[in-house]
Amino acid sequence: MKHFMIRYEFKNGTTEAWHQEIGRFIKAIDDDPELKGRIGYRCLKNRDDGHYFHLASVTDDATQKTLQSRDFFKHYQEMTRKVAGGEVTVTPIEMIDQTADSSFRGAR
Protein backbone atom coordinates (compact mmCIF):
# COMPACT_ATOMS: atom_id res chain seq x y z
CA MET A 1 0.00 0.00 0.00
CA LYS A 2 1.31 3.46 -0.92
CA HIS A 3 0.12 6.62 0.84
CA PHE A 4 0.32 10.29 -0.11
CA MET A 5 -0.59 13.60 1.46
CA ILE A 6 -1.53 16.45 -0.87
CA ARG A 7 -1.44 19.91 0.74
CA TYR A 8 -2.31 23.38 -0.49
CA GLU A 9 -4.02 26.61 0.47
CA PHE A 10 -7.29 27.36 -1.32
CA LYS A 11 -6.81 30.64 -3.23
CA ASN A 12 -9.09 30.70 -6.30
CA GLY A 13 -12.79 30.05 -6.88
CA THR A 14 -15.57 29.24 -4.45
CA THR A 15 -15.32 26.59 -1.79
CA GLU A 16 -18.77 25.28 -2.75
CA ALA A 17 -17.67 24.64 -6.35
CA TRP A 18 -14.40 23.10 -5.18
CA HIS A 19 -16.14 20.75 -2.76
CA GLN A 20 -18.44 19.63 -5.58
CA GLU A 21 -15.36 18.98 -7.75
CA ILE A 22 -13.82 16.88 -4.97
CA GLY A 23 -17.07 14.89 -4.72
CA ARG A 24 -17.09 14.26 -8.48
CA PHE A 25 -13.50 13.02 -8.34
CA ILE A 26 -14.23 10.61 -5.50
CA LYS A 27 -17.36 9.36 -7.27
CA ALA A 28 -15.34 8.79 -10.46
CA ILE A 29 -12.88 6.64 -8.51
CA ASP A 30 -15.72 4.67 -6.91
CA ASP A 31 -17.45 4.23 -10.29
CA ASP A 32 -14.31 2.99 -12.08
CA PRO A 33 -14.31 -0.84 -12.01
CA GLU A 34 -10.49 -1.00 -12.19
CA LEU A 35 -10.03 1.43 -9.29
CA LYS A 36 -12.95 0.77 -6.96
CA GLY A 37 -11.73 -0.73 -3.69
CA ARG A 38 -8.09 -0.21 -4.66
CA ILE A 39 -7.85 3.50 -3.78
CA GLY A 40 -8.65 5.25 -0.53
CA TYR A 41 -9.15 9.01 -0.75
CA ARG A 42 -10.05 11.55 1.91
CA CYS A 43 -10.16 15.32 1.74
CA LEU A 44 -9.84 17.34 4.93
CA LYS A 45 -9.74 21.07 5.57
CA ASN A 46 -8.36 23.12 8.42
CA ARG A 47 -11.48 24.54 10.12
CA ASP A 48 -9.83 27.90 10.77
CA ASP A 49 -8.38 28.74 7.36
CA GLY A 50 -8.17 27.64 3.72
CA HIS A 51 -5.57 24.88 4.06
CA TYR A 52 -6.58 21.53 2.57
CA PHE A 53 -5.13 18.07 3.14
CA HIS A 54 -5.91 15.12 0.91
CA LEU A 55 -4.93 11.63 2.03
CA ALA A 56 -4.63 9.11 -0.77
CA SER A 57 -3.82 5.40 -0.58
CA VAL A 58 -3.29 3.07 -3.52
CA THR A 59 -2.85 -0.68 -3.36
CA ASP A 60 0.11 -0.82 -5.77
CA ASP A 61 2.03 0.87 -8.59
CA ALA A 62 -0.30 -0.53 -11.26
CA THR A 63 -3.33 1.06 -9.56
CA GLN A 64 -1.50 4.38 -9.30
CA LYS A 65 -0.64 4.26 -13.02
CA THR A 66 -4.22 3.37 -13.92
CA LEU A 67 -5.52 6.33 -11.91
CA GLN A 68 -2.99 8.70 -13.47
CA SER A 69 -4.07 7.56 -16.95
CA ARG A 70 -7.70 8.55 -16.40
CA ASP A 71 -9.00 11.83 -17.87
CA PHE A 72 -10.91 12.58 -14.65
CA PHE A 73 -7.63 12.40 -12.71
CA LYS A 74 -5.87 14.76 -15.13
CA HIS A 75 -8.78 17.21 -14.89
CA TYR A 76 -8.81 17.03 -11.08
CA GLN A 77 -5.05 17.49 -10.87
CA GLU A 78 -5.33 20.60 -13.08
CA MET A 79 -8.21 21.97 -11.01
CA THR A 80 -6.28 21.38 -7.77
CA ARG A 81 -3.36 23.44 -9.11
CA LYS A 82 -5.80 26.14 -10.20
CA VAL A 83 -7.58 26.51 -6.84
CA ALA A 84 -4.20 26.44 -5.07
CA GLY A 85 -2.66 29.14 -7.23
CA GLY A 86 -0.15 26.60 -8.54
CA GLU A 87 1.27 25.70 -5.13
CA VAL A 88 0.51 22.05 -4.35
CA THR A 89 2.74 19.76 -2.30
CA VAL A 90 2.51 15.98 -2.71
CA THR A 91 4.35 14.02 -0.05
CA PRO A 92 4.74 10.23 0.05
CA ILE A 93 3.94 9.15 3.60
CA GLU A 94 4.40 5.90 5.50
CA MET A 95 1.75 4.21 7.63
CA ILE A 96 3.11 3.25 11.04
CA ASP A 97 -0.05 1.98 12.74
CA GLN A 98 -3.78 2.60 12.99
CA THR A 99 -6.83 1.74 15.03
CA ALA A 100 -8.78 -1.39 14.17
CA ASP A 101 -11.83 0.80 13.48
CA SER A 102 -10.12 2.82 10.73
CA SER A 103 -11.98 3.27 7.44
CA PHE A 104 -8.65 2.60 5.72
CA ARG A 105 -8.76 -1.07 6.69
CA GLY A 106 -5.92 -3.05 5.24
CA ALA A 107 -3.96 0.10 4.48
CA ARG A 108 -0.85 -1.01 6.34
C-alpha positions in Angstrom: 0.0 0.0 0.0 1.3 3.5 -0.9 0.1 6.6 0.8 0.3 10.3 -0.1 -0.6 13.6 1.5 -1.5 16.5 -0.9 -1.4 19.9 0.7 -2.3 23.4 -0.5 -4.0 26.6 0.5 -7.3 27.4 -1.3 -6.8 30.6 -3.2 -9.1 30.7 -6.3 -12.8 30.0 -6.9 -15.6 29.2 -4.5 -15.3 26.6 -1.8 -18.8 25.3 -2.8 -17.7 24.6 -6.3 -14.4 23.1 -5.2 -16.1 20.8 -2.8 -18.4 19.6 -5.6 -15.4 19.0 -7.7 -13.8 16.9 -5.0 -17.1 14.9 -4.7 -17.1 14.3 -8.5 -13.5 13.0 -8.3 -14.2 10.6 -5.5 -17.4 9.4 -7.3 -15.3 8.8 -10.5 -12.9 6.6 -8.5 -15.7 4.7 -6.9 -17.4 4.2 -10.3 -14.3 3.0 -12.1 -14.3 -0.8 -12.0 -10.5 -1.0 -12.2 -10.0 1.4 -9.3 -13.0 0.8 -7.0 -11.7 -0.7 -3.7 -8.1 -0.2 -4.7 -7.8 3.5 -3.8 -8.7 5.3 -0.5 -9.1 9.0 -0.8 -10.0 11.6 1.9 -10.2 15.3 1.7 -9.8 17.3 4.9 -9.7 21.1 5.6 -8.4 23.1 8.4 -11.5 24.5 10.1 -9.8 27.9 10.8 -8.4 28.7 7.4 -8.2 27.6 3.7 -5.6 24.9 4.1 -6.6 21.5 2.6 -5.1 18.1 3.1 -5.9 15.1 0.9 -4.9 11.6 2.0 -4.6 9.1 -0.8 -3.8 5.4 -0.6 -3.3 3.1 -3.5 -2.8 -0.7 -3.4 0.1 -0.8 -5.8 2.0 0.9 -8.6 -0.3 -0.5 -11.3 -3.3 1.1 -9.6 -1.5 4.4 -9.3 -0.6 4.3 -13.0 -4.2 3.4 -13.9 -5.5 6.3 -11.9 -3.0 8.7 -13.5 -4.1 7.6 -17.0 -7.7 8.6 -16.4 -9.0 11.8 -17.9 -10.9 12.6 -14.7 -7.6 12.4 -12.7 -5.9 14.8 -15.1 -8.8 17.2 -14.9 -8.8 17.0 -11.1 -5.0 17.5 -10.9 -5.3 20.6 -13.1 -8.2 22.0 -11.0 -6.3 21.4 -7.8 -3.4 23.4 -9.1 -5.8 26.1 -10.2 -7.6 26.5 -6.8 -4.2 26.4 -5.1 -2.7 29.1 -7.2 -0.2 26.6 -8.5 1.3 25.7 -5.1 0.5 22.0 -4.4 2.7 19.8 -2.3 2.5 16.0 -2.7 4.4 14.0 0.0 4.7 10.2 0.1 3.9 9.1 3.6 4.4 5.9 5.5 1.7 4.2 7.6 3.1 3.3 11.0 -0.1 2.0 12.7 -3.8 2.6 13.0 -6.8 1.7 15.0 -8.8 -1.4 14.2 -11.8 0.8 13.5 -10.1 2.8 10.7 -12.0 3.3 7.4 -8.7 2.6 5.7 -8.8 -1.1 6.7 -5.9 -3.0 5.2 -4.0 0.1 4.5 -0.8 -1.0 6.3 
